[in-house]
Amino acid sequence: MIGRRKAWELIVEELRAMIRQGRFKPGDRLPSEAELAKMFGVSRSPIREALSVLEAAGIIASRQGGGSYVRAMSGPSLLESVILEAMDYKQALHLLEVRQILETEAAALASERRDEEDLAAMEEALLKFKLVTEDEGAIGDEEDFAFHRAVVVAAHNPVLIRIVDDISDLYRKCLSVTLAKNVGFRRKREQVFKEHAAIFEAIKEMQTNLARVQASVHLEKVKEKVKKLLESLEKNKGARIQD
């Protein structure tokens, strides 16, 4: 049974994978809404949403009274790419809301509880992030995650660490989506590093309120960036549909 993320998003991904793998070939009729609902363990509502997204992306075509059929395509359409990228940005926004709740207070706690081992771990992670920032072709998602996790570890709250570890796959995916947009833009990459360094310095100097603020500022900037990217994609999608 599907849970956690929005059901229709996961269904879109699963059906696309089935089509790529040849389980549903061009011209094949997809199972009925009822059959798909049973297959994925959900109600018909998310099935309809998923089918609507796939149809808008040009992956399937609906025939009145005849169900949905896989369309013949030589490769991903522009609209498909736009829609699926928008899904990634929406997911990133959801994660950023969670990160704002968790990481601002984690930074504050870390400023009060960190020990020398924690400082060394954060500093090492920060140095690795700086090095990858200087490599203009690298994304740096693993290094970014390592720094933020080191901050969480420094808060010395095992439940908080467990929560971050449980969402680590989604965390890394969303970081790769957002950081990829900085590849080739040196100033943007340097700015992201400076924001991380500011968080570390506040924690190191045991300035609790400043640590909280610096973490909040960093995450809010990322959130605004993702919102702008999503708005741009939505405009492109609308223009494409009208063409």
WOKA-V35675 format. One record per backbone hydrogen bond with DSSP energy under -0.5 kcal/mol. NH is the residue of the N-H (numbers start at 1). CO is the residue of the C=O. If there is no record, write none. Layout:
# WOKA-V35675
nh,co
NH,CO
NH,CO
This chain:
# WOKA-V35675
nh,co
2,40
5,3
9,6
10,6
11,7
12,8
13,9
14,10
15,11
16,12
17,13
18,14
19,15
20,16
21,17
22,19
23,18
24,18
27,70
28,25
30,68
36,32
37,33
38,34
39,35
40,36
41,37
42,37
47,43
48,44
49,45
50,46
51,47
52,48
53,49
54,50
55,51
56,52
57,53
58,55
59,54
60,54
61,69
63,67
66,63
67,63
69,61
70,28
71,59
81,77
82,78
83,79
84,80
85,81
86,82
87,83
88,84
89,85
90,86
91,87
92,88
93,89
94,90
95,91
96,92
97,93
98,94
99,95
100,96
101,97
102,98
103,99
104,99
104,100
106,102
107,103
108,104
109,105
110,106
111,107
112,108
112,109
113,109
114,110
119,115
120,116
121,117
122,118
123,119
124,120
125,121
126,122
127,123
128,124
129,125
130,126
131,127
132,128
133,129
134,130
135,131
135,132
136,134
138,135
144,140
145,141
146,142
147,143
148,144
149,145
150,146
151,147
152,148
153,149
154,150
155,151
155,152
156,153
157,152
161,157
162,158
163,159
164,160
165,161
166,162
167,163
168,165
171,167
172,168
173,169
174,170
175,171
176,172
177,173
178,174
179,175
180,176
181,178
182,179
183,180
184,136
185,182
186,184
189,185
190,186
191,187
192,188
193,189
194,190
195,191
196,192
197,193
198,194
199,195
200,196
201,197
202,198
203,199
204,200
205,201
206,203
207,202
208,206
211,207
212,208
213,209
214,210
215,211
216,212
217,213
218,214
219,215
220,216
221,217
222,218
223,219
224,220
225,221
226,222
227,223
228,224
229,225
230,226
231,227
232,228
233,229
234,230
235,231
236,232
237,233
238,234
239,235
240,236
241,237
242,238
243,239
